[in-house]
Amino acid sequence: MDPYSGEVLSLAGQKINDKGEFEDYSLGTFTTAYNMGSAVKGATVLGGIMSDAITKDTVFVDQPIVFKGTKPKSSWFNRNGERSLALNPVGALEISSNSYMYQVSMKMGGAKYVRNGPLRAPLTTFDKMRYYYNQFGLGIRTGIDLPGEQVGYKGPDDTAGKILDFAIGQYDSYTPLQLAQYSATIANGGSRVQPSMVKEIRNPSTSGDTVGTVASSNEPKVLNRLGVTEADIKTVQNGFYQVTHGSNGTARTVFNSSDYDVAGKTGTAQGFYDGPKTGSKMADVWNTTFVGYAPVKKPEIAIAVVVPWEYRDGYSDSKINMSISKEVFDKYFELKKKRAEAKKETSNVNQPINNLQAARQAQSKQTEK
């Protein structure tokens, strides 16, 4: 989507049917929801800042988190504490530190971490975290002008320790469109803009060959502004930039050959299969995700890519979320270049009707009825 106007540039989706064939599933972008993993960590950081739990300069040491009677919870790069790094929010996003986000959630719950001790955070911490996540569009309706939008699934708020899972995107589920709205909110500097399929409404055509004059245009609608400073937003934007450019960035090898500049955040969430194949019910799976925008300095496009139920039936491509994302960005800038060239070559101010012959045939059938 356009991060400033909210115009939806594309809703695309594919699913595999019972015959093993691909089918269009574009509506699934706002009618199905998944655990999105680390892609939501930008919301965790800014939620922590908005709640005064942390600041843009807060440093935590990445360490395995251990509570009494539980297994350690750690970052992917620091399972046993052998790589305990001191991280600020930018570094935590770049390297995708789980431990940093765990500690943010504990601060939001007013809990002090004591190794091998209890977690003394109230269950109302879930409500607090959702309140801030909602400001990005995560867990609430985006407002898209299409019917059937879903808001996702809320995990049961029965155990305080689950706020740690919440903070890394492995608890509540969100739709791909919610993820795109969140991406756009980061990209444009903190405004949650309503996504829209309708760009303009035109009067009837007078010639039948060109579209009519513009009757009304859809104006951007800002649903809310994040309660943070420009410096706070830039902190997360810098973190997203380091994901695709930093030496420890989880997507640094994917976009370095591009002519355009990308910022974004990768995500991986462990889950269980709950799709149509009955023989695979509750099998261990992984959802891989990516949110991002480009160009970095003045974003024109914000995207979300979700590949649910991956690593299944022996198949594994840990970078498929990023390779799909690159194809999306590549195509956008390719089309932009073609349109710019076509605009130079024509002086026709009247916009032709696309698929004119098909439109006439459809109109003829309606007239026959």
Number of C-alpha atoms within 10 A of each C-alpha: 25 23 31 23 20 25 21 21 15 12 15 12 17 15 14 12 11 9 6 8 9 12 11 11 14 14 16 19 23 24 18 17 22 23 29 32 27 27 29 28 28 30 25 25 27 27 29 23 23 18 17 11 19 20 17 19 13 13 17 18 16 24 24 20 23 18 16 12 9 11 10 15 19 20 22 12 15 18 15 14 14 10 13 17 16 13 20 19 27 24 23 27 33 29 22 27 25 27 26 30 29 27 24 25 31 24 19 24 22 14 16 14 17 13 13 13 12 16 19 15 20 15 16 12 19 24 11 15 21 18 16 21 21 18 22 32 27 27 23 19 17 27 16 19 12 12 10 10 20 20 21 21 16 13 13 10 14 9 12 17 20 18 26 21 18 24 31 29 25 23 22 21 21 26 29 28 31 28 30 30 28 32 31 32 24 27 31 22 21 23 23 27 28 23 28 22 16 14 14 11 13 12 11 13 12 10 8 13 15 16 17 18 14 11 10 11 11 14 13 16 16 14 14 15 14 19 17 15 14 11 11 21 24 17 22 27 23 20 27 32 25 26 28 25 23 17 13 15 21 22 26 18 14 15 19 13 8 11 10 13 18 25 26 33 31 29 24 24 23 18 20 15 20 13 12 11 10 9 8 15 12 12 14 15 19 23 24 28 30 31 28 31 31 21 18 19 12 11 19 19 26 31 27 28 27 27 19 24 21 21 15 14 11 6 8 11 10 14 16 17 22 26 16 16 23 16 10 17 23 15 12 15 17 11 12 12 12 10 12 10 11 11 11 8 9 8 8 8 7 11 11 13 14 11 8 13 11 10 12 13 11 11 11 11 9 9 8 6 5
